[in-house]
Amino acid sequence: MTAGHAPSGARSVRVVKHSIVIAGHRTSVSLEEPFWRALKEIAAVDGVSLAALVARVDAGRGEANLSSALRVFVLERASGQK
């Protein structure tokens, strides 16, 4: 695979921006649709709102970008790491 090219058979995935309130501050987070779907499913399983789940990830992300931290969180949950 060359830089800037999607792997063979990959499909285009739309990035969606959501506005969320975290610790009383409104912020926008851009993620691909499959990550938003996964986050909503995780929130439902955990019995929390999407905003509460994002706030939880935000609180533990350290210096990481919030969008990146959310993607890693979803991957870790999918693999059973957390």
C-alpha positions in Angstrom: 0.0 0.0 0.0 1.3 3.4 -0.9 0.9 6.5 1.2 -2.3 8.4 0.6 -4.1 5.4 -1.0 -6.7 3.2 0.6 -6.1 -0.6 0.6 -7.7 -2.6 -2.2 -11.4 -3.1 -1.5 -11.6 -0.3 1.1 -14.7 1.8 0.9 -15.0 5.5 1.6 -16.3 6.1 5.1 -18.0 9.4 5.9 -16.6 11.5 8.7 -19.3 13.0 11.0 -18.9 15.9 13.3 -20.8 15.8 16.6 -21.1 18.7 19.1 -20.8 17.4 22.7 -20.7 19.1 26.1 -17.8 17.9 28.2 -17.4 19.3 31.7 -19.7 22.2 30.9 -17.8 23.1 27.6 -19.2 22.5 24.2 -16.7 20.8 21.8 -16.9 19.2 18.4 -15.6 15.8 17.6 -15.1 14.4 14.1 -15.2 10.6 13.7 -16.1 8.1 11.0 -19.7 6.8 11.2 -18.6 3.3 12.4 -16.9 4.8 15.4 -20.0 6.8 16.3 -22.1 3.7 16.0 -19.7 1.7 18.2 -19.6 4.5 20.8 -23.4 4.6 21.0 -23.5 0.8 21.4 -20.9 0.9 24.2 -22.7 3.7 25.9 -26.0 1.7 25.8 -24.2 -1.4 27.2 -22.6 0.7 30.0 -25.9 2.4 30.8 -24.6 5.9 30.2 -25.2 8.7 27.7 -23.0 9.2 24.7 -21.8 12.5 26.3 -21.0 10.8 29.6 -19.0 8.1 27.8 -17.1 10.7 25.7 -16.4 12.7 29.0 -15.0 9.5 30.6 -12.6 8.9 27.6 -11.7 12.6 27.7 -10.8 12.5 31.3 -8.4 9.7 30.8 -6.8 10.6 27.5 -3.8 12.6 28.7 -2.2 14.5 25.8 -3.9 12.5 23.1 -6.3 14.1 20.6 -9.9 13.4 21.7 -10.9 11.9 18.3 -7.8 9.6 18.4 -8.5 8.7 22.0 -12.1 7.7 21.1 -10.9 5.5 18.2 -8.4 3.7 20.5 -11.1 3.3 23.2 -13.5 1.7 20.7 -10.7 -0.6 19.4 -9.7 -1.6 22.9 -13.3 -2.4 23.9 -13.8 -4.4 20.7 -10.7 -6.5 21.5 -11.7 -6.9 25.1 -8.8 -4.9 26.5 -10.9 -2.7 28.8 
